[in-house]
Amino acid sequence: MGDKNTEIKKDITDLFDRVSSVFDDNGPRFFKYFGEELVKFADIKYGEKVLDVASGKGASLFLSAKKVGEKGNVIGIDISKGMVDKTNLEIKHKCIENAQSIVMDAENLDFASEYFNHVLCGFGVFFFPDYKIAFKEFMRVLKHGGKFSFTTFLRKKDENFIWLDELVEEYLPEYEEDCGYEETVEFDTEEGLYKILKESNFKNIKIEKEEKIFIYKDEQEWWDKLYTHGYVTILDAIPLDKIEEFKLKVFEKLKVLKKENGIENSMYVLYAKGEK
Ligand SMILES: C[S@@+](CC[C@H](N)C(=O)[O-])C[C@H]1O[C@@H](n2cnc3c(N)ncnc32)[C@H](O)[C@@H]1O
């Protein structure tokens, strides 16, 4: 099991190192949008200490740093050095003094117990091979009364885009996403999130959901966005001699969906929080 988890983490690290230079670029920056909404949902206050787990390129880190001000402190951790380096560059570029990003595994936190007021994790929990170990670590580093707030994708699809799954199925009939976590865990339902927070001993649990429409200016922008996040693993799995044909079919479908303002694509997200 240990070896399997190490392998899963290595693949995840390689994936995010690879996309780190373009992560959330090209078109609507939805990670930035949801990351900032997560900070508002967590209700971060002036002077607090925040740990942003799986912080990526700082979707939640930068607004957190603003909220906690000069008396507070924000530490982002990520398993991908590419992501960490990019975030630290932006921190330096913006002359931010109360935030930093460090390479670290969510399942093995190198921090003292009861240190943080908040632990955040935007779209990260479903990558952890053993989320229970990570949640135990979050509980450990939180102060008494501190809060763990995170986001996942809700199990609901934009009905206008069901054809994409069908198309992927057509080109990759054998493809199965293996996140490594126990299959019984439902990170994509409100009940599932409530259950895992409760079982991890968090109190005052709150779950909210949001539907948000993002608009892409054209087919190319929509396609390019797929290469800026985890979806790239699916595109990579399509045989090289088939990818152009797949792309053509995607463009044909997008053309039909395109309106005067562009291509509208809904995203469904769950926000969850629990208190120590
Ligand atoms: C989809 S990105 C989200 C990044 C950021 N929170 C955001 O909302 O833009 C997921 C991030 O989780 C990180 N990650 C995955 N497994 C991790 C682990 N075990 N420990 C720390 N970070 C991890 C990846 O490297 C990646 O940067």
The ligand as an SDF file (V2000), in Angstrom:
LIG
                    3D

 27 29  0  0  0  0  0  0  0  0999 V2000
   -6.2990   21.1960   -8.7420 C   0  0  0  0  0  0  0  0  0  0  0  0
   -4.8770   21.8330   -7.9770 S   0  0  0  0  0  0  0  0  0  0  0  0
   -5.5900   23.0710   -6.9070 C   0  0  0  0  0  0  0  0  0  0  0  0
   -4.5950   24.1250   -6.4950 C   0  0  0  0  0  0  0  0  0  0  0  0
   -5.1700   25.2890   -5.7050 C   0  0  0  0  0  0  0  0  0  0  0  0
   -5.6170   24.9050   -4.3960 N   0  0  0  0  0  0  0  0  0  0  0  0
   -6.2820   25.9520   -6.4720 C   0  0  0  0  0  0  0  0  0  0  0  0
   -7.4450   25.8730   -6.0420 O   0  0  0  0  0  0  0  0  0  0  0  0
   -5.9800   26.5400   -7.5170 O   0  0  0  0  0  0  0  0  0  0  0  0
   -4.4450   20.5590   -6.8500 C   0  0  0  0  0  0  0  0  0  0  0  0
   -3.1050   20.7540   -6.1580 C   0  0  0  0  0  0  0  0  0  0  0  0
   -2.9650   19.7390   -5.1660 O   0  0  0  0  0  0  0  0  0  0  0  0
   -1.5810   19.4620   -5.0480 C   0  0  0  0  0  0  0  0  0  0  0  0
   -1.4320   18.1790   -4.3080 N   0  0  0  0  0  0  0  0  0  0  0  0
   -1.8710   16.9660   -4.7010 C   0  0  0  0  0  0  0  0  0  0  0  0
   -1.5600   16.0430   -3.7680 N   0  0  0  0  0  0  0  0  0  0  0  0
   -0.9250   16.6830   -2.7640 C   0  0  0  0  0  0  0  0  0  0  0  0
   -0.3680   16.2760   -1.5220 C   0  0  0  0  0  0  0  0  0  0  0  0
   -0.3890   14.9860   -1.1160 N   0  0  0  0  0  0  0  0  0  0  0  0
    0.1850   17.2140   -0.7260 N   0  0  0  0  0  0  0  0  0  0  0  0
    0.2370   18.5220   -1.1150 C   0  0  0  0  0  0  0  0  0  0  0  0
   -0.2630   18.9590   -2.2890 N   0  0  0  0  0  0  0  0  0  0  0  0
   -0.8440   18.0620   -3.1020 C   0  0  0  0  0  0  0  0  0  0  0  0
   -1.1300   19.4240   -6.5000 C   0  0  0  0  0  0  0  0  0  0  0  0
    0.2570   19.5070   -6.6500 O   0  0  0  0  0  0  0  0  0  0  0  0
   -1.8880   20.6390   -7.0620 C   0  0  0  0  0  0  0  0  0  0  0  0
   -1.1260   21.8090   -6.9850 O   0  0  0  0  0  0  0  0  0  0  0  0
  1  2  1  0
  2  3  1  0
  2 10  1  0
  3  4  1  0
  4  5  1  0
  5  6  1  0
  5  7  1  0
  7  8  2  0
  7  9  1  0
 10 11  1  0
 11 12  1  0
 11 26  1  0
 12 13  1  0
 13 14  1  0
 13 24  1  0
 14 15  1  0
 14 23  1  0
 15 16  2  0
 16 17  1  0
 17 18  1  0
 17 23  2  0
 18 19  1  0
 18 20  2  0
 20 21  1  0
 21 22  2  0
 22 23  1  0
 24 25  1  0
 24 26  1  0
 26 27  1  0
M  CHG  2   2   1   9  -1
M  END
$$$$
